[in-house]
C-alpha cells in the first residue's frame, strides 16, 4: 500500500498557500512511549558519565532537531498539512500553564508517579539506564542479563504500565462492553444488532445500564472497578478544594491532570460552570435569563422555533428516569408532571432569542438536557449552554448552513489522512485527501456523515454515558480541540476492527457502531491522552489554521464556478449568484443532517 505523498498535498494548494505549508515538515510519528521525558532522562545520565563511550560530545542534541537529515527524510512521506506558526507561547488558547506537549508529559509522569497503586522506591541512576544495552525505541522490555533480571528499569516498568493499563476492565482494545459482538451486519441475524436482555437496571444518572452494544454484565464488571476509583478521586478533589478555602483552584497542570482523571459526579456541574467561564458570564448578566424566558412567553407562537422545540422535548433522553413521566400519569398531563422537561423548554426558547442566528437546531435538546441533569439551577444550565455553543465551539456549527460543521469534518479527515494513513486508505477507497477535498471530486468519505454526528451531539448517544461525561470534563476545560483528540483516539483504539473489513458498507457500519460499546472511559481517555498522545495531539491554533485554509479554498471555488438559474449562468461572485448558491447549499446541508438523525 502506498502512502499519500506530500507532493500531492502541496500541488493541490494554491500558489499563495504554498509558502505557508512548512510547519510540520520535521514532525515525525513516534512511538507512544517515545516521550521526551524518557529521552531526557537517558541523555542526562550519559552526559553525567564522561568516561562512557557513548558520550562523544558535551553538547546535547535534541531528538527532534529539525536540521537532522535523517529525521527530515523520515518525515518527508508523512503528508502533514503544514502551516506557519509565529507563536512561541503555549499552544492552548485556554490553558496558559504551558504547551500541550509538556502538559501531556506531566500527565504521563504523574499518572505513573502519583498513582495510588504505585510507590516508586529511590533507584540508583545506574539502574535507570543500562549503557551497555542499545537504546531502542520500542514498547517492549530492554533485555538484561540473568544477574539483573529481577531489577526492572524504571523506564521499562513505566512502558509496561502504559501498555497493560486498564486491561482488566471492559473488553478489547477499544474498551468494549461486548468484545465478541460484530460491529457490522453480515446477514446472519434477523435484526441487527441483536437485542440485549433488558432488566430495567439503571445507573446513578437514571440511564439504563445495558444497551444494544453493552450488556448489563459488562457494565457491572466495569463499574465494579470504576466506583472505588471515583471514590478516591472525590476525596482528592475535596482535599484540593479545602486547601483553596472552598474555592475552585486556578488553571494549572495539576488541575488539568485531575480533570482528565475524571470529575466526581457531585462536583461535575459546578466544575463545568467555573472552568468554562459560564459562572462569570452569569454573574455579569444577573437575571438576564429570566428576562429572556419572560420574553419567550410573551412571544408565544410568534417564535418560529417553538414548534420544532416542542416536538423534540419528549425525544430527549426518553429512557432516563428524570425525563419520563411517573407511573400512573396520563399522557395528556405528562408535560406538567416532568419538571426537567419544562426547564428544557424554557432554556431552549430563551436561547433561541439570545442567539437568533442559531435559533434552534436538532441535537441542541440533548446538550441542554445533559446540562440540566448536572447543574443545580436552571439558570446555570442556560449559561453553560450559551458558553458551550457560542464560545467553546466554533461559529456556524448549528446555524442554517452548518458550514462550520462541514469544515470541521475536512479538518478531522485531514488529520486522519496524515496520522493514520492505513485507516485513511481504507475509509477513502484509495483516494488521497486532496482528491476528496476537491468539490469536483468524490467528496469526503461517507464516514464523515458519522463523525459529523459525533461533533454535533458532542458524543451524546454515541459513547456510553460515563465516557460522554469524561469527554465533557475535558471539553469544558480544554475547549473544542478535545472533540478532535477524542475522535482520533476512537479511530486509533478501533484500528484493528476497521482494518479487518474491506467492504465500504461494512467499514461504514464499523465506524458507526464502534464508539457505542466503549464503556471503559478510562481506556478511552488514557488511549487519547497517554498511550497514543503523539498522534492525537492537536492545538487550537492548528485547528483554526486548517479551518481557515479549507474555508478559503471553498470560497475560491464558489467564486469561480457559475450557478445555474433557469437558462442562465450566474457567477457566484455576483450578489444574485451568491444568494442563489447559498440557498441551494443550505438545503443540501439540511438534507445531509437528516441522514444521520436518529
Secondary structure, 3 states (H helix, E strand, C coil): CCCCCHHHHHHHCCHHHHCCCCHHHHCCCCCCCCCHHHHHHHHHHHHCCCCCCCCCCCCCCCCCCCCCHHHHHHHCCCCCCCCCCCCCCCCCCCCCCCCHHHHHHHHHHHHHHCCCCCCCCCCCHHHHCCCCCCCCCCCCCCCCCHHHCCCCCHHHHHHHHHHHCCCCCCCCCCCECCCCCCCCCCCCCCCCCCCCCCCCCECCCCCECCCCCCCHHHHHHHHHHHHHHHHHHHHHHHHHHHHCCCCCCCCCHHHHHHHHCCCCHHHHHHHHHHHCCHHHHHHHCCCHHHHHHHHHHHHHHHCCCHHHHHHHHCCCCCCCHHHCCCCCCCHHHCHHHCHHHHHHHHHHHHHHHHCCCCCCCCCHHHHHHHHHHHCCCHHHHHHHHHHHHHHHCCCCCCCCCCHHHHHHHHHHHHHHHHHCHHHHHHHHCCCCHHHHHCCCCCCCCCHHHHHHHHHHHCCCCCCCHHHHHHHHHHHHHHCCHHHHHHHHHHHHHCHHHHHCCCCHHHHHHHHHHHHHHECCHHHHHHHHHHHCHHHHCCCHHHHHHHHHHHHHHHHHHHHHCCEEECCEEECCCCHHHHHHHHHHHHHHHHHHHHCCCC
